[in-house]
Amino acid sequence: MQEGMSSQNRSCAIFDLDGTLLLGPSSEGRFFLYLVYNGVISLKHLAFYMFNFLLTWRLRQNKAFYRGLDAEKLDRLAKEFVEKHLVKSLSREGLLQVQKEKKKGRKTILLSGCPNFLLKHILKHTGCDEAIGLNLEVKNGRFTGKYIPPYPFGRGKMLLVESLPCDRLSSSGYGNHISDKYFLSILKEPYCVNPGIFFKAYCKRKNMKVLIWKEKIKGSLSGT
């Protein structure tokens, strides 16, 4: 038994979102374009985003384009975006696997770098028990453009998994990107889903099972 793990901890199944349960471009990337199309993100927001990028050289962790946006309004738009557009790209095979894991008695967790205000609406359509995403800082009802660590990517995901009340020696994990190797490596049953060339090579070296999920649900299997 690993240090800090209790025999009372429950077995879990941890699912990455983008490229794993969600096929195609990333959830936040699509939502960003949705906000631009609807005039929510202006040239001012884009300019601040680029300025912040030049200061930090961090693209993935740069959330400056949310700066000053009303949190309640974005929550409403996120719900609308997920129900009208994003749900159609969920993986049928992935959602069926969520149900299989639940039948095994495992607690199913959606783990993603997607902001929580967006992820909570996606969660409802996956059948997962809970979701862990990125916490964005809000002051006076508006986003500041900053996030609250840890960032759920790479080693950050591993730190979050280590903090969960899950028995990692009897838990499974599903990821699609080479950066997912960190959290997958501490679980008993790691699965590589739709891996790219580098991750596929890594999975082969580690004798990890590769799953190919290509069929979109065009609806929802939650509650089945």
Kinemage of the C-alpha trace (Angstrom):
@kinemage 1
@onewidth
@group {chain A} dominant
@subgroup {mainchain}
@vectorlist {calphas} color= white
{ca met a 1} P 0.000 0.000 0.000
{ca gln a 2} L 1.415 3.424 -0.965
{ca glu a 3} L 2.187 5.975 1.713
{ca gly a 4} L -0.868 8.037 2.618
{ca met a 5} L -3.288 5.536 1.108
{ca ser a 6} L -6.006 4.027 3.289
{ca ser a 7} L -7.698 0.676 2.836
{ca gln a 8} L -10.942 2.649 3.202
{ca asn a 9} L -10.264 4.663 0.049
{ca arg a 10} L -12.507 3.856 -2.866
{ca ser a 11} L -11.385 2.566 -6.229
{ca cys a 12} L -11.666 5.270 -8.894
{ca ala a 13} L -11.707 5.595 -12.667
{ca ile a 14} L -10.187 8.881 -13.818
{ca phe a 15} L -10.956 10.212 -17.295
{ca asp a 16} L -9.203 12.980 -19.186
{ca leu a 17} L -11.577 15.117 -21.273
{ca asp a 18} L -10.038 16.651 -24.407
{ca gly a 19} L -9.067 13.981 -26.922
{ca thr a 20} L -10.297 11.228 -24.596
{ca leu a 21} L -13.982 11.600 -23.717
{ca leu a 22} L -14.290 14.559 -26.099
{ca leu a 23} L -13.313 14.042 -29.733
{ca gly a 24} L -11.888 16.810 -31.902
{ca pro a 25} L -10.562 20.235 -30.825
{ca ser a 26} L -10.340 21.121 -27.139
{ca ser a 27} L -13.419 22.151 -25.196
{ca glu a 28} L -11.974 25.496 -24.084
{ca gly a 29} L -10.599 26.264 -27.537
{ca arg a 30} L -14.039 25.795 -29.064
{ca phe a 31} L -15.661 27.844 -26.318
{ca phe a 32} L -13.147 30.634 -26.916
{ca leu a 33} L -14.176 30.788 -30.592
{ca tyr a 34} L -17.821 30.737 -29.497
{ca leu a 35} L -17.204 33.775 -27.307
{ca val a 36} L -15.407 35.600 -30.125
{ca tyr a 37} L -18.221 34.793 -32.572
{ca asn a 38} L -20.806 36.143 -30.135
{ca gly a 39} L -18.834 39.307 -29.475
{ca val a 40} L -18.128 38.507 -25.825
{ca ile a 41} L -14.347 38.568 -26.285
{ca ser a 42} L -13.297 41.870 -27.847
{ca leu a 43} L -10.075 43.113 -29.420
{ca lys a 44} L -9.201 44.565 -26.010
{ca his a 45} L -9.336 41.115 -24.430
{ca leu a 46} L -7.266 39.619 -27.241
{ca ala a 47} L -4.685 42.390 -26.932
{ca phe a 48} L -4.321 41.785 -23.195
{ca tyr a 49} L -4.023 38.063 -23.850
{ca met a 50} L -1.168 38.609 -26.314
{ca phe a 51} L 0.535 41.066 -23.942
{ca asn a 52} L 0.357 38.532 -21.121
{ca phe a 53} L 1.716 35.832 -23.414
{ca leu a 54} L 4.716 37.999 -24.345
{ca leu a 55} L 5.413 38.552 -20.648
{ca thr a 56} L 5.164 34.917 -19.582
{ca trp a 57} L 5.580 32.873 -22.799
{ca arg a 58} L 2.870 30.584 -21.480
{ca leu a 59} L 0.159 29.794 -23.969
{ca arg a 60} L -1.822 26.991 -22.333
{ca gln a 61} L -1.834 28.619 -18.896
{ca asn a 62} L -2.628 32.096 -20.213
{ca lys a 63} L -6.212 32.902 -19.175
{ca ala a 64} L -5.921 36.662 -19.661
{ca phe a 65} L -8.684 36.718 -22.277
{ca tyr a 66} L -11.221 36.110 -19.462
{ca arg a 67} L -10.117 39.264 -17.641
{ca gly a 68} L -13.049 41.512 -16.763
{ca leu a 69} L -15.727 39.159 -18.096
{ca asp a 70} L -18.859 38.654 -16.008
{ca ala a 71} L -18.738 35.231 -14.323
{ca glu a 72} L -22.513 34.674 -14.309
{ca lys a 73} L -22.816 35.575 -17.986
{ca leu a 74} L -20.035 33.177 -18.958
{ca asp a 75} L -21.680 30.445 -16.904
{ca arg a 76} L -24.913 30.890 -18.896
{ca leu a 77} L -23.032 30.932 -22.197
{ca ala a 78} L -21.063 27.838 -21.185
{ca lys a 79} L -24.272 25.902 -20.488
{ca glu a 80} L -25.739 27.010 -23.823
{ca phe a 81} L -22.540 26.151 -25.710
{ca val a 82} L -22.249 22.670 -24.201
{ca glu a 83} L -25.892 21.730 -24.789
{ca lys a 84} L -26.116 23.125 -28.330
{ca his a 85} L -22.698 22.242 -29.664
{ca leu a 86} L -20.132 20.409 -27.538
{ca val a 87} L -22.220 17.434 -26.409
{ca lys a 88} L -22.363 16.212 -30.004
{ca ser a 89} L -18.616 15.521 -29.933
{ca leu a 90} L -18.537 13.296 -26.855
{ca ser a 91} L -17.175 9.817 -27.499
{ca arg a 92} L -19.747 7.027 -27.533
{ca glu a 93} L -17.130 4.425 -26.626
{ca gly a 94} L -15.828 6.687 -23.874
{ca leu a 95} L -19.214 7.245 -22.272
{ca leu a 96} L -19.945 3.524 -22.394
{ca gln a 97} L -16.619 2.927 -20.650
{ca val a 98} L -17.657 5.367 -17.912
{ca gln a 99} L -20.754 3.237 -17.320
{ca lys a 100} L -18.687 0.030 -17.265
{ca glu a 101} L -16.376 1.519 -14.651
{ca lys a 102} L -19.341 2.557 -12.501
{ca lys a 103} L -20.724 -0.982 -12.653
{ca lys a 104} L -17.392 -2.168 -11.229
{ca gly a 105} L -18.083 0.044 -8.230
{ca arg a 106} L -15.506 2.657 -9.114
{ca lys a 107} L -16.058 6.354 -8.531
{ca thr a 108} L -15.755 8.059 -11.924
{ca ile a 109} L -13.880 11.364 -12.089
{ca leu a 110} L -13.487 13.763 -14.990
{ca leu a 111} L -10.058 15.430 -14.767
{ca ser a 112} L -9.244 18.299 -17.116
{ca gly a 113} L -7.466 21.617 -17.565
{ca cys a 114} L -10.809 22.973 -18.743
{ca pro a 115} L -12.133 25.801 -16.484
{ca asn a 116} L -14.597 24.569 -13.884
{ca phe a 117} L -17.379 26.933 -14.990
{ca leu a 118} L -17.361 25.127 -18.351
{ca leu a 119} L -16.452 21.665 -17.103
{ca lys a 120} L -19.410 21.446 -14.706
{ca his a 121} L -21.833 21.638 -17.634
{ca ile a 122} L -19.885 19.010 -19.601
{ca leu a 123} L -19.902 16.717 -16.566
{ca lys a 124} L -23.706 16.410 -16.700
{ca his a 125} L -23.480 14.679 -20.088
{ca thr a 126} L -20.668 12.231 -19.320
{ca gly a 127} L -22.168 10.172 -16.514
{ca cys a 128} L -19.096 10.795 -14.340
{ca asp a 129} L -19.644 11.289 -10.620
{ca glu a 130} L -17.581 14.446 -10.291
{ca ala a 131} L -15.219 16.747 -12.167
{ca ile a 132} L -11.935 18.426 -11.308
{ca gly a 133} L -10.848 21.285 -13.528
{ca leu a 134} L -9.145 24.657 -13.467
{ca asn a 135} L -10.259 27.215 -10.907
{ca leu a 136} L -10.276 30.741 -12.332
{ca glu a 137} L -10.022 33.645 -9.932
{ca val a 138} L -13.160 35.778 -9.593
{ca lys a 139} L -13.379 39.175 -7.868
{ca asn a 140} L -16.531 41.267 -7.625
{ca gly a 141} L -18.309 38.845 -9.953
{ca arg a 142} L -15.725 39.129 -12.739
{ca phe a 143} L -12.792 37.001 -13.825
{ca thr a 144} L -9.377 38.476 -13.124
{ca gly a 145} L -7.577 36.544 -15.859
{ca lys a 146} L -5.660 34.549 -13.245
{ca tyr a 147} L -6.096 30.961 -12.102
{ca ile a 148} L -5.721 29.234 -8.760
{ca pro a 149} L -2.978 26.536 -8.767
{ca pro a 150} L -2.417 23.719 -9.363
{ca tyr a 151} L -2.898 23.810 -13.119
{ca pro a 152} L -4.482 20.463 -14.166
{ca phe a 153} L -1.940 19.557 -16.828
{ca gly a 154} L 1.055 17.229 -16.793
{ca arg a 155} L 2.474 16.905 -13.293
{ca gly a 156} L -0.352 19.120 -12.028
{ca lys a 157} L -2.840 16.365 -12.860
{ca met a 158} L -0.702 13.877 -10.997
{ca leu a 159} L -0.675 16.081 -7.890
{ca leu a 160} L -4.455 16.346 -8.022
{ca val a 161} L -4.862 12.571 -8.404
{ca glu a 162} L -2.514 11.998 -5.469
{ca ser a 163} L -4.726 14.233 -3.333
{ca leu a 164} L -7.897 12.279 -4.109
{ca pro a 165} L -9.360 9.788 -1.613
{ca cys a 166} L -8.829 6.981 -4.124
{ca asp a 167} L -7.042 3.680 -3.732
{ca arg a 168} L -4.614 4.112 -6.611
{ca leu a 169} L -3.593 0.448 -6.403
{ca ser a 170} L -7.075 -0.544 -7.603
{ca ser a 171} L -7.926 2.455 -9.803
{ca ser a 172} L -7.868 3.070 -13.539
{ca gly a 173} L -7.082 6.076 -15.690
{ca tyr a 174} L -7.670 7.180 -19.280
{ca gly a 175} L -5.633 9.784 -21.154
{ca asn a 176} L -4.707 10.691 -24.719
{ca his a 177} L -1.670 12.993 -24.467
{ca ile a 178} L 1.969 12.416 -23.541
{ca ser a 179} L 1.452 14.842 -20.636
{ca asp a 180} L -1.086 12.390 -19.172
{ca lys a 181} L 1.687 9.886 -18.496
{ca tyr a 182} L 2.265 11.408 -15.063
{ca phe a 183} L -1.153 10.702 -13.568
{ca leu a 184} L -1.539 7.433 -15.464
{ca ser a 185} L 1.767 6.156 -14.082
{ca ile a 186} L 0.480 6.131 -10.489
{ca leu a 187} L -2.656 4.101 -11.260
{ca lys a 188} L -2.942 0.328 -11.480
{ca glu a 189} L -4.840 0.263 -14.789
{ca pro a 190} L -3.670 2.998 -17.199
{ca tyr a 191} L -5.188 3.236 -20.664
{ca cys a 192} L -3.970 5.221 -23.675
{ca val a 193} L -6.875 6.600 -25.707
{ca asn a 194} L -6.395 7.794 -29.299
{ca pro a 195} L -2.680 8.417 -28.653
{ca gly a 196} L -0.524 10.529 -30.947
{ca ile a 197} L 2.800 9.233 -32.240
{ca phe a 198} L 4.887 10.139 -29.163
{ca phe a 199} L 2.363 8.976 -26.602
{ca lys a 200} L 1.738 5.786 -28.566
{ca ala a 201} L 5.466 4.986 -28.455
{ca tyr a 202} L 5.495 5.658 -24.707
{ca cys a 203} L 2.457 3.407 -24.183
{ca lys a 204} L 4.140 0.626 -26.113
{ca arg a 205} L 7.289 0.883 -23.978
{ca lys a 206} L 5.218 0.746 -20.801
{ca asn a 207} L 2.946 -2.074 -22.072
{ca met a 208} L -0.127 0.115 -21.590
{ca lys a 209} L -3.294 -0.878 -23.396
{ca val a 210} L -4.281 1.366 -26.308
{ca leu a 211} L -7.957 2.174 -26.953
{ca ile a 212} L -9.292 3.811 -30.091
{ca trp a 213} L -12.467 5.835 -29.556
{ca lys a 214} L -13.692 7.484 -32.753
{ca glu a 215} L -17.498 7.452 -32.730
{ca lys a 216} L -19.251 10.626 -31.604
{ca ile a 217} L -22.338 10.258 -29.473
{ca lys a 218} L -24.415 13.064 -31.069
{ca gly a 219} L -26.363 13.176 -27.833
{ca ser a 220} L -25.863 12.003 -24.258
{ca leu a 221} L -25.644 8.705 -22.441
{ca ser a 222} L -25.765 10.232 -18.966
{ca gly a 223} L -28.226 8.517 -16.716
{ca thr a 224} L -28.145 5.248 -18.652
